[in-house]
Amino acid sequence: MKTTKLLVKTNHSKYWIFIGSKLISNLGEIIENQSIEFRRCLLVIDKNAPTKKIYEIKKKLKKKKLFFHYLSANEKNKNQDTTNKILEILLKNNFSREDCLISVGGGITGDISGYAASIFKRGLKFINIPTTLLAQVDSSIGGKTGVNSKHGKNLIGSFYQPQLVISDIEFLSTLPKREIICGYGEILKHSLISNKNFFKFLNKNFKKILACRKPFIAKAIFESCKIKKRIVEKDEKEKNIRKVLNFGHTFGHAYEASLGFSKRLNHGEAIILGMSSALKFCKLNKILSSKDYDIILNHVMNNKLPNNIKKFFSLKDTNKILSFMVNDKKNTTNKINLILLKKIGTPVINKSFNKNKIESFFRSELFN
C-alpha cells in the first residue's frame, strides 16, 4: 500500500505525518530522512502495544542509546504523577534538549509524553508513533498535550508540536472493535464539521472502515488528518476556528468525568455520545435542520454507535454532568460554550448558553 504524507505547517513549527503500512520497518530511515538527530532516546510505551512491533522499533533504533518506560495507559493514570515519573527518568539520566522522547501508544500515551517533552528543560525533541485509530486521526496531530485532574479532563497541559508523526496502519489489526469505533468517532466528527462528501464516503463504507480494510481505512485516516491539519494551521493555539474540533467534546468530556473515567465509556464512545447530544440540542434549538439531523442520526443508529445517554445516566446525575461542563476549558464566562452544527460541513462556534438552558435539555432527555 502506498505511503501518504501530510505536511503540517504552523507559525512555530512544521512536521510530516506519515500514513501507511509497515512504516515501522523503515523507522530509522524515516527519522534520518527528516534530519531528526539525537543520540539518546526515551521510549514511552503503552503496555498494550503489540510486543512484536515494539521489538521491531527497538531493532530499528539500535544505533541510539535507548531508555524505556512502560505506561498502563488509562484516563485515571493520565495525571501529573505519571508525568513526573517520565521527567524523573529524563533528569536522572541527564537528557538534554537535543535528545528525544518517542511515544508509542494511543492518545493517552501521546498526550502524557508530549506534555512531559514540552516541560522538560522547556522542550526536547518529540516523535509520536500512534498505535490506535483514535490517536492516528486526532490526538497525534496539532500539538495538544496534557493530563487530567480531579477538576476535569485535560485541564493541565501545553501546546507542543511533534517533530514527526508515524501512523502505521499495521498497528490497527491488533485492536478490538471497540477501540476502532473509538477512533471512528473522531473521523465522523471531522466529516461533520468540514466535509459533506467525506461524510457520504463514511456512510457508504462504514463496515469496510471498521474492518480496517485497505484502501478504505487509509483514505479515512488521510482525509481525517487533512481536515485537522488545515484547521490547526489556521489556528494553532485554539483562539478561534480550531474550537470546531471540540464538537461533541463539551458533552463528551463531562460524561467521561461524571463516570470517573471508567471503562463503561471510553473516550471515543463518550465523544460519539457527546455529538449525539449536541446534535439533538441543535435540532431542539432550530440550529440544525430536521433533515440533516435525521441523516446523521440514521448513520449513528444503523451502525450501532453510542447515542442514548440513558444507558449511562439518570436524572440524578444532571448536576454532576453540568458541573463538569461549567469547568470546561473552553468557557471564558459563567456560561457554557458549545460547538454546534448548522448543517453537515458547517459548524457554529462561540455559542454560549446559560446553565439553566443546558439543565432543561438534560432533564427532558433523562426524564423517565
Sequence and secondary structure as in RCSB ss.txt:
>XXXX:A:sequence
MKTTKLLVKTNHSKYWIFIGSKLISNLGEIIENQSIEFRRCLLVIDKNAPTKKIYEIKKKLKKKKLFFHYLSANE
KNKNQDTTNKILEILLKNNFSREDCLISVGGGITGDISGYAASIFKRGLKFINIPTTLLAQVDSSIGGKTGVNSK
HGKNLIGSFYQPQLVISDIEFLSTLPKREIICGYGEILKHSLISNKNFFKFLNKNFKKILACRKPFIAKAIFESC
KIKKRIVEKDEKEKNIRKVLNFGHTFGHAYEASLGFSKRLNHGEAIILGMSSALKFCKLNKILSSKDYDIILNHV
MNNKLPNNIKKFFSLKDTNKILSFMVNDKKNTTNKINLILLKKIGTPVINKSFNKNKIESFFRSELFN
>XXXX:A:secstr
   EEEEEE SS EEEEEEESS GGGHHHHHHHTT   SEEEEEEETTS HHHHHHHHHHTTTSEEEEEEE  SG
GG SHHHHHHHHHHHHHTT  TTSEEEEEESHHHHHHHHHHHHHGGG  EEEEEE SHHIIIIITSS EEEEEET
TEEEEEEEE   SEEEEEGGGGGGS HHHHHHHHHHHHHHHHHH HHHHHHHHHHHHHHHTT TTHHHHHHHHHH
HHHHHHHHH TT SSGGGGGGTTHHHHHHHHHHTTS TTS HHHHHHHHHHHHHHHHHHTTSS HHHHHHHHHHH
HHTT    GGGT  GGGHHHHHHHHHT TT  SSSEEEEEEEETTEEEEEEEE HHHHHHHHHHHH  
